[in-house]
Amino acid sequence: MPPAPSEAAVRGALFGVIDPELGDNVVDLGMVRGVTIEDDGQVEVRIALTTAGCPLRAQLTKDIEMRVGSVPGVSRVDVKMGEMNGDEKGALMARARWKARENAPVTDIPPTTRVVAIASGKGGVGKSSVTANLAAELARRGHTVGVLDADIGGFSIPRMLGVEGKVTAKDGKILPLDKPVGAGRLKILSMGTIEGAAEDEAIMLRGFMLNRAVQHFLEDVQWSDPDASGNDLAYLLIDMPPGTSDVQMGLARMLPRTELLIVTTPSLAAQNVAARAADMARKGYLRVAGVIENMSAFVCAHGESYALFGKGGGQRLADQIGAPLLGSIPLDPAVALGGDSGEPAVLNGEGPVAAAFEALADRILSEAIPPVEMASCTARLFEQVEAALGPAPTPSAG
């Protein structure tokens, strides 16, 4: 049995739990009243809500269980909910009002958006094809999905999703390319959509500049949609570069609420390398939401299955890092053909690969990374206090 986690590790995970109405984490908002850790890894987290019947109670409980449960050494998470007293509510509102009056938010990504990085420890495992097909399937079901191609030097998302042209800017913000898919739409940004970047020309940047490029893609882009009428950005999928380097470390700093899906192939070599990506994520207090095994087997026309790259790598990795195996995507020529033509294979709706991506989306939407269901609670209180108190004082440094 691994040793019980430290309180610092648990609190670090809680920094990734965001109140979706106030857009800040539950630690800085003063909602965490205490953490108790038992020797056997059982963790109790005590949370104070603005009202006992807050409609966001279930959402916050689920997020805390997922975040803290992903910390190594945690065997069980018990969330105890209470209600804030007057002083605690005042402190929370002061923090929220001060944050709202800062010069600019760090990013334009709505607090309700689930940020999901598609990562692995090595190249060639199909992160981009998984990203493109998963994004297309989520959009087909009615969600607005952002797709950020963070593989600056190896971008491929524009071709895989069939978008052409270059991005434009408005009021100092880059506008991602927009593509309707089914009942939803995709908002796509890649180095390949920037003016002057050609598909067949090398992008030659050192590590620091790669990280800065991703930072610009987060900070200087209008990801939210003020005219969305309740259908704002539900997911932001980030196609990560391979490895554990500057971009991965920068993302953990810039977007601590990011959750990871680790992609591997069935081979033992890919499994061991992918485990490093999971280890790096957890060292940065990011939650590993699950494992996706890509190229799991080739199914021929008469139904025979051939494990060309071995068997069981996805389940072995899931067991090794303590995360669920969310899906196994078969090796299918339709994926490559769809990537080349700009029509993701999942949109064909036929064959084993389409069925596999549909099942993967089902698990993500229902249990692994469900969309945030908004309900008025803290935001209503915030509006009431704003109206009653007027301009907010500057909070103390403590």
N, C-alpha and C positions, 0 to 999 in steps of 0.2 A: 504494500500500500504506500503511495507517495506521501510525503509529509504534508501536513495541513498548510494552507496558504497563509501568507502574512496579511495583516490588516491593510498594509499599503497596497498589496496586489489587489485585494477586493475593492478598495476605494478607487484604485486606478481603473478598474473595470467599470465602476459606477460613473466615471467621467464620460463614458460613452452612452449613458442613458439620458436622453433628451426629453424634456417636457415639450411636446410638439406644438403647444400653443404659445409658450413663452420663448421657445427657441434657445434654451440654455440647459446645461446639464443639472441633474438633481443635486449634485454635490455643491456647486457654486450657488445654487438657489436656496441652499440651507434646508433641503427637504430630507436629508439623511440624518436621522437622530442618533443612530448608532449601529455598530456592527459587532456581532459576537461570533467567534470562531471556536468550534470544538476540536479536540485532538483528532477525531475521526473524519474531519473535513466538512462537517455540517456547519453551514453558515446561516446566521439569522441577520437579516437587514431590516432595520426599523425606519420606516418612511412616514413623514408627516405630509398630508395633503391639505390643500386650502379648505376643502370641505369634505366631510366624512363620506358623502355620497357622490364624490367626483366621478363623472362618467369615464374619465381617463384611467380610473383605478385598474381595470383589467389590462389595459395596454401597458401601463407602467410596470405592473407586476410581471407580465410576460417578458418585457424587455430586461428587467432586473434579473429574472431567473435565467434568461438566455446569456446575458453578459457575465454575470458572476459565475454561472454554471460552467462557463468555458475556461475559467481560471484553473490551471493545474492544481490538483490536490483537493478540489471542492467535490464532495460526494453528494451534497444535497443543499438546496437553497430554500429557505423559509422566509417569506416576505411578510412583515407585520405592518399593517397600515393604521395610522392614527390621524388625528386632525390637528392642524396648527392652532396655537393660541394667538392672541392679538399681536403680541410682539413679533412672533415668527412670521405672521402674515405681513406685517409692516416691513420687516427686513427683506422678505421675498419681493414685495412690490418695489421697494427701493432699488434692489438689484435689477429687476426687470425694467424699471423706468430708466435707470442709468444706462443699461445696455441699449435700450431703444433710442437713446439720445447721443450715442457715440457717433463719430463722424460717418462711419460706413461699416456695414457688416463685413466679416472676413470673406464670405462668399454670398452669392445670390441663390444658393441652394435652399429651398424651403425646409424648415425644421421637420415637416411631415414626410420628407423624401427619405426612403430607405436607400442608403448608399452601399453598393455591393461591389467589391473588387473581385474580379475573376483572375486568380493568380496561380502560379506554380513555381517550382524551383528551377525548371529548365525549359528551353524552347522546344518546339515541335510536338507538343502534346495536344494542341488544338484549342488553346484558350480563346483565340479570336473567333473561331467557328462556333464555339459554345456561347460566347458573348453575343454574337450576331443572331443566332437562332433563338436563344433565350429571350433577347430583347424583342425580336419579332413576335414571338408567341405571347409575351406579356402585353404587347401593344395590340395584337389581334383580339385579345380579350377585353379591350377597352381602356387600358391604362396608358398614360403618357409616360414614356420611358426615355430618359437621357442616356446616350452612349458616348462615353469619353474614351478615346483611344489614347491611352497613356504610354503606349509603346512608340515613343517619338521617332526613333530611327527605323523601326520595323512596322510602320503602320500598314494596316490592311482593311480596316473597318469600312472606309468609303466604298471600296469595290464590293465587299461582301454584302453590304446593305443596299447596293445599287444607287448611290447618290453621286451626283456630279455637280460641278460648280464650286465656287468658293464662298466662304462666309462673308457677311457684311457686318457693319457696326452701326449702332444707334445710341446716341447719348453717351458715348464713350464705352459702350459695352458690345462685345462680340455677340452676334445672334447665330446660334447653331443652325445648321441645315435642318429643315423640317420635312418629314415624310409621313403621310398618312399610311397606316397599316391596319386593316380590319376596322374595328370600332375605335381604335386608339391612334397614337402617332408616336413617331420617333423624333428625338432632337439629337442631332449627331455632330460631334466635334472631333476633329483629328488633325494631325499635322498635314495630312493630305488634303484638307479642306481650306488650308491657309494659302493665300495668294503667294505665288513664287515657289511653292513646294510641288515638285513633280514626282510621279509614282516611281519612276526609274532612276531618280537621282538620290545619292547618299545624303543623309542628314548627319553632319559631323559636329557633334557637341560633346563636351566633357561632362562628367557627372554632375557638377554643380549647375551647369546650364540646362541639363536635362530636367533637374528638379525644378528650376525656375520656370521652365516651359510648362510643366504640369501645374505649377502654382498659378501661372497666368490663365491656364484653362479653367481653373477653379474660381479665381478672384475676379477676372475681367470678362466674364461671360454671363449673359442674361439667361440663366437656367430657368428661373421662375417665369410664370406667365400671368401678368396682372389681369388679363381678360379670360382666365381659364374657367371662371364660373364653377368652382369646386372640382375641376378636373386638372389640377396643377400636377407638377412632376411627382409621380408616385414612386418611381425608381430611377436611380442613376447607376448604371452599370459601367464599371471602369475596367477596360481591357488592359491589364498590367503587362509590363515587360517581364521577361523571365528573370529569375534570380532573386537575390536579396541585397539590393544596393540602394543608391541614393533616392530613387523614386519611391521605393517601398517605405523607406524611413521617413521621407518627407510627407507622404500621404498620412502616416500615423500621426504626425504632428499637426498637419493642416485640417484633417477630417477625422477626429478621434471617434466619431460614431460609425465609421466604416466597418462593414462586416465582410468577411472573406468567404468565397467559395474556392476550394483548392481543386485544381484539375490535375489528374494523373492518368497515365495509361496503365494497363494491367501488369507491366513488367516490374520486377523487383527494383531495378535501377531507377526507374522513374518514381517509384513509391518512396524510396529513401531520399531522393533529392527534393520531392514535394514536401516531405516532412520538415525540411528546413524552412520553407515558406511559412508553414503553420507555426513553427517555433518563433520565427521572427515576428509574426503578427502578434502572438501572445506576449512577447517581450515588449511590444509597443501598446499593450492593453487593447488590442483589437480582437473582436470575437470571430472565431472560425465557425461559420454557420453550417458547414458541411463539405463533403467530398463529392466530386463528380468524376466517375471513371469514363474516360473517352476512349474510342477505338477498342471497345471491349471484345468484340468478335465480329467476324464477317459472316453474314447470312446470305447464302447463295439463293438463286431463283427457286430451287426445289426445296428450300427450307432447311438445308443442312448448315450447321454453325461451325465455323472454324476460328479457333482462338489463335490468331496469327501473332499476337504480341504477348501471349501468356494468359494466365488466369489469376483472378483474385486480388490484383494490385489495389483496386479501389477499396475493397473491404479490409484488406490488411492495413492500408493507410488510415482508414476510418478508425479501426481498432487501436492503432498505434497512437493517434493524436486525440482520441476520445471525442470524435465528432461523427455525426451520422453520415452514412453513404446515401446521398439523395437521389442518385440515378446513375445508370450505366448506358452510355450512348454507343450503339454498334458502329463498327467500321462500315461505311456505306459510300459508294461513289456519288450518291446524291448530294452529300455534304460538300464535296469538292466542286461538283457541277453548279450547285447553288451559290457557292462562294464566288465562282468565276463569273456567273451571270448576274449576280446581284439580287437573286431571289432565294432567300434562305430555305433550306430543304423542309423545314417545319411547316412552311406555308403551303406546301403541296398537299398536306393532309393525308398522305398515303405512305405505307411502308413502315418498317420497323423504326427507322430513325425519326420520323415524324412522331410516331407514338411515344418514343423514348423522351423526346423533348417536351411533349405535352404532359407526360407523367412527371417530369422534372418540374415544370411550371406549377403543376398541381401541388406538389409538396412544398415548393417555395411559398406559394400564396396561402396555403392552408396552415403550415406549421413552422417552416424554417425561417422565413423572413416575410411574414404577412404584412400587407399594407397597413398604414396607420389609419385608424378610424377616428375621425375628428368628432369631438363633442365639446360643447362649451362648458368650461369649468374655471380654470385659472384665468383665461382670457376675459371672461365676463367680470370676474373680480377686479382684474387689472383696469378695465374700462370704468368700473364704478369708482375705484380709488382715484383714477385720473380726473374724473369729473369733479369729485369732491375736494381734492387737494390742490389741483392746479399744478404749476411748475414744480418739478421735483428737485430737492436739494441734492448736492453732490454727496455720495456715500463716503464714509470714512475709508481709509486705506485698508483697514482690517476687515 
